[in-house]
Amino acid sequence: MLFAGQAMAFQCPKLVKKIEDEIAIRFDPASQDAKEKAALAADLHAKGNHAEAEKVAKDGLKILGM
């Protein structure tokens, strides 16, 4: 059980990286919104709130149509 929790914690940075990679090649309003979500997700991850960070990052990806 502990291992599963740790594995999920590593999901946050991967999702943020996906957003950052996508917004690096896009310059539309959706990319700006997703950039803000990525920053918030990274902050939440740093504070240890991985579940919320993952949710926010997934929202950012959804904004990008991913």
C-alpha positions in Angstrom: 0.0 0.0 0.0 2.8 2.4 0.9 4.5 1.7 -2.4 1.4 2.5 -4.4 1.1 5.9 -2.7 4.7 6.6 -3.6 4.2 5.6 -7.2 1.3 7.9 -7.5 3.4 10.8 -6.0 5.7 10.6 -9.0 2.8 11.0 -11.4 2.5 14.7 -10.7 5.8 15.8 -12.2 5.2 13.7 -15.3 1.8 15.3 -15.9 3.3 18.8 -15.4 6.1 17.9 -17.9 3.5 16.8 -20.5 1.8 20.2 -20.2 5.1 22.1 -20.4 6.2 20.1 -23.5 2.9 20.9 -25.2 2.7 24.6 -24.3 6.3 25.1 -25.6 5.0 24.6 -29.1 1.6 26.4 -28.7 0.8 30.0 -28.3 -3.0 30.1 -27.9 -5.2 31.1 -25.0 -5.6 27.5 -23.9 -1.9 27.1 -23.5 -1.8 30.0 -21.1 -4.5 28.5 -19.0 -2.7 25.2 -19.0 0.5 26.9 -18.0 -1.2 28.3 -14.9 -2.6 24.8 -14.1 0.9 23.3 -14.5 2.4 25.9 -12.1 -0.3 25.3 -9.5 0.1 21.5 -9.9 3.9 21.8 -9.4 3.3 23.9 -6.2 0.8 21.5 -4.8 3.2 18.6 -5.5 6.0 20.4 -3.7 3.7 20.9 -0.7 3.0 17.1 -0.7 -0.6 17.4 -1.9 -0.2 14.9 -4.7 -3.9 14.0 -5.2 -4.8 17.6 -5.8 -1.7 18.2 -7.9 -2.6 15.3 -10.1 -6.2 16.5 -10.5 -5.0 20.1 -11.4 -2.5 18.7 -13.9 -5.1 16.5 -15.6 -7.4 19.6 -15.8 -4.5 21.4 -17.6 -4.1 18.5 -20.0 -7.8 18.5 -20.7 -7.7 22.3 -21.5 -5.1 21.4 -24.1 -7.3 18.7 -25.5 -5.0 15.9 -24.3 
